[in-house]
Amino acid sequence: MPLSMRDEMLPFITNENAHIPMTDGSTDWLVIVTREAMEDVAAPPEISMDRLVAHRALFGQVASYKLEHGRAGNEATIWVQAEDVVEWKALSAERQCPAEGDARKGN
C-alpha cells in the first residue's frame, strides 16, 4: 500500500535531515530524507522547508517504493538517500516511456 502524509503531523528539518511523518494505513512511518537527497532533488542545492514541501510527494513515492521492496529501516523508519531518488526517477522514466525501450530493442 502506498504511503500517505499524516495530516496531524507536519514535515520538519532537524540535524540536516528532513523528516516526513507518513502512514500506510496500519503503520505510522517516519521518512527521513538525507541532506544530499534534499540538495540533489533540484537546483540550486539547498535544504529548506520550501524545498521539502515542494518535493515531499516525490520523497513519499520513493519511500513507498522502498517499503514495497523490503528496504525499510528499523523502528518504522524509511531513509531516502540521493541514490534512491536517482533510482526512482530512472524507474519512473522507464515506466512512462516503455515504447521507446521496445523500439531500441527492435520490437
LOPA-538372 format. One line per field, with one value per residue (C-alpha): x, y, z. Coordinates in pm, 1 decimal, padded with zeros to 6 digits. Layout:
N
xx = X  ...
yy = Y  ...
zz = Z  ...
REM end
This chain:
107
xx = 00000.0  00143.1  00235.1  00035.8  00106.0  -00014.2  -00249.6  -00195.0  00185.2  00386.0  00722.2  01025.4  01401.2  01646.3  02014.3  02049.5  01785.6  01422.0  01153.7  00813.2  00555.2  00365.2  00134.9  00044.6  -00293.2  -00180.1  00166.0  00293.1  00629.2  00890.2  01051.7  01397.1  01534.8  01911.2  02074.9  02220.3  01880.2  01734.2  02020.7  02018.8  01644.2  01654.4  01888.0  02034.5  02136.6  01961.3  01792.1  01479.4  01117.7  01017.1  01221.7  01084.0  00723.1  00771.4  00916.0  00753.4  00526.8  00835.9  01008.9  00689.6  00683.7  01046.3  00974.7  00669.0  00882.2  01146.4  00880.1  00716.8  01056.8  01154.5  01402.1  01259.4  01473.0  01426.4  01167.6  00924.1  01173.0  01249.6  01565.0  01559.8  01907.9  02023.6  02084.4  01725.5  01590.1  01809.6  01690.6  01324.2  01347.9  01507.4  01235.9  00963.6  01107.3  01114.3  00750.7  00642.9  00822.8  00804.2  00752.5  01086.3  01262.3  01087.8  01189.5  01553.4  01537.6  01399.1  01043.9
yy = 00000.0  00342.7  00576.4  00892.0  01204.3  01209.1  01506.9  01560.7  01592.2  01834.9  01760.0  01912.5  01950.2  01868.8  01772.3  01837.5  01575.3  01622.3  01416.7  01339.4  01161.5  00914.1  00614.8  00305.5  00277.3  00032.2  00156.5  00509.7  00563.9  00836.5  00904.0  01054.4  01240.0  01295.0  01628.8  01501.9  01391.0  01731.5  01910.8  01690.7  01689.3  02035.5  02324.7  02512.0  02272.2  02373.0  02243.2  02436.4  02386.4  02525.8  02254.1  01986.3  02089.4  02122.3  01770.5  01579.0  01388.1  01268.1  01168.1  00986.9  00794.3  00693.2  00582.1  00383.1  00207.4  00121.1  -00009.2  -00223.3  -00376.0  -00455.4  -00172.2  -00003.0  00062.7  -00037.0  00114.4  00220.6  00444.7  00470.5  00655.3  00832.4  00899.2  01075.1  00737.7  00634.3  00946.2  00882.4  00519.3  00622.0  00884.7  00630.8  00373.0  00634.6  00739.9  00375.9  00326.9  00640.8  00550.5  00170.6  00202.7  00379.1  00093.6  -00158.0  00040.9  00040.9  -00337.1  -00381.1  -00477.7
zz = 00000.0  -00089.0  00190.3  00251.5  00452.0  00810.7  00833.8  01205.7  01174.3  00964.4  00799.6  00968.6  00932.9  01209.7  01219.7  00843.5  00754.5  00662.6  00835.6  00683.6  00901.9  00679.6  00712.7  00513.0  00686.4  00950.8  01049.9  01103.2  00933.6  00962.3  00626.9  00679.5  00377.7  00385.4  00327.0  -00000.6  -00130.0  -00044.2  -00216.5  -00527.1  -00598.5  -00763.2  -00837.7  -00666.5  -00386.9  -00066.2  00243.5  00328.6  00427.0  00086.2  -00086.6  00146.3  00090.7  -00286.1  -00316.5  -00031.5  -00271.9  -00463.2  -00140.2  -00036.6  -00366.6  -00321.0  00036.7  -00079.5  -00340.4  -00080.5  00160.4  -00111.0  -00191.6  00166.8  00201.5  00511.9  00816.9  01177.0  01408.6  01131.9  00950.8  00582.1  00480.4  00143.7  00011.0  -00305.0  -00475.4  -00400.9  -00572.9  -00879.1  -00892.5  -00854.7  -01129.4  -01368.0  -01293.8  -01338.6  -01674.1  -01789.5  -01688.4  -01875.3  -02199.0  -02242.2  -02620.3  -02658.5  -02480.4  -02708.4  -03017.0  -02907.9  -02858.2  -03212.5  -03104.1
REM end
